Amino acid sequence: MKDEWISGIEERLKSFDFSANESNLLMGYHRASAEEARKLNPAPKESAVMMLLFPRSGQWFTLFILRPDGTGIHSNQLSFPGGKIEAGETNLEAAFRETHEEVGVHKDQIRIIGSLSPLYIPPSHFVVQPFVGVLFEEPNFVANPQEVVQLIEYPVTPFLEEPIILEKEIFIATFDRTIQAKYFDVNGFTLWGATAMMIQEFRTILGFHL
């Protein structure tokens, strides 16, 4: 399946003014930029994720994974496939490797059409680089049970509607406090934090502002 919509996204990713990114407004607290965070001592760990776009029943979808509970700061949360960069890897190589390890998609199946802004995640002290990759045929995902509790395939169309951004109090254990944060409801799951910021930047690229 090929689509002019994908070509349009690729062009927008090339021309988008990332310096005007407004997705940070989704958070209920200030976070440093990736550039600022990389100057901290100790320096943050580096990671990469893959926002996959793929066809399913004639629509474009994206994929979220639900991480196991008790596996770390971001356990039991929705995220894109991805993880920590290993020694000698580039950001993109890490995103490809983690996507294959977690959901069974090989890099040869993915066409990278661009990237989103790197984000600093204070609770885990990570900087994450998101990539946007396309699968042009319906995939057969295989979840790694050690890293993925559930695969959530979600159509892109609902993200391109208004109003869709919700708001509620969310407790952050690392800070031992509750914040007022904006989020997306994804099949009953709360999508917030860095992944929600990536979705909002993607929405902004397509003209849907906060």
C-alpha positions as CSV (number, residue, x, y, z in Angstrom):
1,M,0.0,0.0,0.0
2,K,1.4,3.4,-1.0
3,D,-0.3,6.7,-0.2
4,E,0.1,10.4,-1.1
5,W,-0.5,11.1,2.6
6,I,2.8,9.4,3.5
7,S,4.6,11.4,0.8
8,G,3.0,14.6,2.3
9,I,4.2,13.7,5.8
10,E,7.7,13.1,4.5
11,E,7.8,16.5,2.8
12,R,6.5,18.2,6.0
13,L,9.1,16.5,8.1
14,K,11.8,17.9,5.8
15,S,10.5,21.5,6.0
16,F,9.0,21.7,9.6
17,D,10.5,24.3,11.9
18,F,11.4,22.2,14.9
19,S,12.6,25.2,16.8
20,A,8.9,26.3,17.2
21,N,8.0,22.9,18.8
22,E,5.0,23.4,21.1
23,S,4.7,19.8,22.4
24,N,6.5,20.7,25.7
25,L,3.3,22.4,26.7
26,L,1.7,19.0,27.2
27,M,3.8,18.5,30.3
28,G,2.8,19.7,33.8
29,Y,6.4,20.6,34.7
30,H,9.4,22.2,33.0
31,R,11.9,19.9,31.3
32,A,15.3,20.8,29.8
33,S,15.8,20.6,26.1
34,A,17.8,17.7,24.8
35,E,20.7,20.1,24.1
36,E,20.6,21.5,27.6
37,A,20.3,18.0,29.1
38,R,23.4,16.8,27.3
39,K,25.4,19.4,29.1
40,L,24.4,18.0,32.5
41,N,26.7,16.1,34.8
42,P,26.3,13.2,34.6
43,A,25.2,13.2,31.0
44,P,21.9,11.6,30.2
45,K,21.8,8.1,28.6
46,E,20.9,8.1,24.9
47,S,18.0,6.1,23.4
48,A,15.9,5.9,20.3
49,V,12.3,4.9,19.4
50,M,10.4,4.1,16.2
51,M,7.0,5.6,15.4
52,L,5.7,3.1,12.9
53,L,3.1,4.0,10.3
54,F,1.5,1.0,8.7
55,P,-1.7,0.0,6.8
56,R,-4.4,-2.1,8.3
57,S,-7.8,-2.6,6.6
58,G,-7.4,0.4,4.4
59,Q,-6.4,2.8,7.1
60,W,-3.0,4.1,8.4
61,F,-2.2,3.0,12.0
62,T,0.6,3.4,14.4
63,L,1.9,1.0,17.1
64,F,2.3,1.4,20.8
65,I,3.6,-1.2,23.2
66,L,2.6,-1.6,26.9
67,R,5.7,-2.3,28.9
68,P,5.6,-4.8,31.8
69,D,4.9,-3.6,35.3
70,G,7.9,-3.4,37.7
71,T,10.6,-3.2,35.0
72,G,11.6,0.4,35.7
73,I,10.6,4.0,35.8
74,H,8.5,3.7,32.6
75,S,7.0,0.3,33.4
76,N,3.2,-0.2,32.7
77,Q,3.3,2.8,30.3
78,L,2.6,3.1,26.6
79,S,5.5,3.8,24.4
80,F,6.9,3.4,20.9
81,P,9.2,0.4,20.3
82,G,12.7,1.4,21.2
83,G,15.4,1.5,23.9
84,K,18.9,2.4,25.0
85,I,21.7,2.9,22.4
86,E,24.4,0.3,22.7
87,A,28.1,0.9,22.3
88,G,29.0,1.6,18.7
89,E,25.4,2.1,17.5
90,T,23.9,5.1,15.9
91,N,20.5,6.4,17.0
92,L,18.9,4.9,14.0
93,E,20.6,1.5,14.3
94,A,19.4,1.3,17.9
95,A,15.8,2.1,16.8
96,F,16.0,-0.6,14.1
97,R,17.4,-3.2,16.6
98,E,14.9,-2.5,19.3
99,T,12.0,-2.5,16.9
100,H,13.1,-5.9,15.7
101,E,13.7,-7.2,19.2
102,E,10.4,-6.0,20.7
103,V,7.9,-6.4,17.9
104,G,9.6,-8.6,15.3
105,V,9.8,-6.1,12.5
106,H,13.1,-6.2,10.5
107,K,14.8,-3.0,9.4
108,D,14.5,-4.0,5.8
109,Q,10.8,-3.7,6.1
110,I,10.9,-0.1,7.3
111,R,11.3,3.0,5.2
112,I,12.5,5.9,7.3
113,I,10.7,9.1,6.2
114,G,12.1,11.5,8.9
115,S,12.6,12.1,12.6
116,L,11.0,14.1,15.3
117,S,12.7,16.3,17.9
118,P,14.9,14.6,20.5
119,L,13.4,14.7,24.0
120,Y,14.9,14.7,27.4
121,I,13.0,12.5,30.0
122,P,14.0,13.8,33.5
123,P,12.6,10.9,35.6
124,S,14.9,8.3,33.8
125,H,17.6,10.8,32.7
126,F,17.4,9.7,29.1
127,V,17.5,11.6,25.8
128,V,15.3,9.9,23.2
129,Q,15.5,10.3,19.5
130,P,12.2,9.4,17.7
131,F,12.2,8.2,14.1
132,V,9.2,7.9,11.8
133,G,9.2,4.7,9.8
134,V,6.7,3.3,7.3
135,L,5.6,-0.3,6.5
136,F,3.9,-0.3,3.2
137,E,2.3,-3.8,3.7
138,E,0.2,-5.0,6.6
139,P,2.7,-6.3,9.2
140,N,2.6,-9.4,11.4
141,F,3.9,-8.1,14.7
142,V,5.4,-10.6,17.2
143,A,5.7,-9.2,20.7
144,N,8.7,-10.1,22.9
145,P,7.0,-11.3,26.1
146,Q,10.0,-10.2,28.2
147,E,9.6,-6.6,27.1
148,V,6.1,-6.2,25.9
149,V,2.8,-7.0,27.7
150,Q,0.5,-5.9,24.9
151,L,0.7,-4.4,21.4
152,I,-1.8,-1.6,20.8
153,E,-2.5,-0.8,17.1
154,Y,-4.2,2.5,16.9
155,P,-5.5,4.4,13.8
156,V,-3.8,7.7,13.1
157,T,-7.1,9.4,12.2
158,P,-8.3,10.0,15.8
159,F,-5.1,11.9,16.5
160,L,-6.1,14.3,13.7
161,E,-9.3,15.4,15.3
162,E,-10.3,18.1,17.7
163,P,-10.7,18.1,20.6
164,I,-8.7,15.1,21.5
165,I,-6.2,16.3,24.2
166,L,-7.4,15.5,27.7
167,E,-6.0,16.6,31.1
168,K,-5.8,15.1,34.5
169,E,-3.5,14.7,37.6
170,I,-0.7,12.1,37.2
171,F,1.6,11.0,40.0
172,I,5.3,10.8,39.2
173,A,7.0,8.5,41.6
174,T,10.5,9.7,40.8
175,F,9.5,13.3,41.9
176,D,7.1,12.0,44.6
177,R,4.5,14.5,43.4
178,T,1.4,14.9,41.3
179,I,1.3,17.1,38.3
180,Q,-1.5,18.3,36.1
181,A,-0.7,16.8,32.7
182,K,-2.3,16.6,29.3
183,Y,-2.7,13.2,27.7
184,F,-4.4,11.2,24.9
185,D,-6.8,8.3,25.5
186,V,-5.7,5.3,23.5
187,N,-8.2,2.5,23.8
188,G,-8.6,3.3,27.5
189,F,-4.9,3.7,28.1
190,T,-3.4,7.0,29.2
191,L,-0.8,8.1,26.7
192,W,1.2,10.9,28.3
193,G,4.8,12.1,28.9
194,A,7.4,11.8,26.2
195,T,5.4,9.6,23.8
196,A,2.4,12.0,24.0
197,M,4.8,14.9,23.2
198,M,6.0,13.0,20.1
199,I,2.4,12.5,19.0
200,Q,1.7,16.1,19.5
201,E,4.7,17.2,17.5
202,F,3.5,14.8,14.8
203,R,0.0,16.4,15.0
204,T,1.6,19.9,14.8
205,I,3.5,18.9,11.6
206,L,0.1,18.1,10.1
207,G,-1.4,21.4,11.3
208,F,-3.1,20.4,14.6
209,H,-1.8,22.7,17.3
210,L,-2.4,22.8,21.0
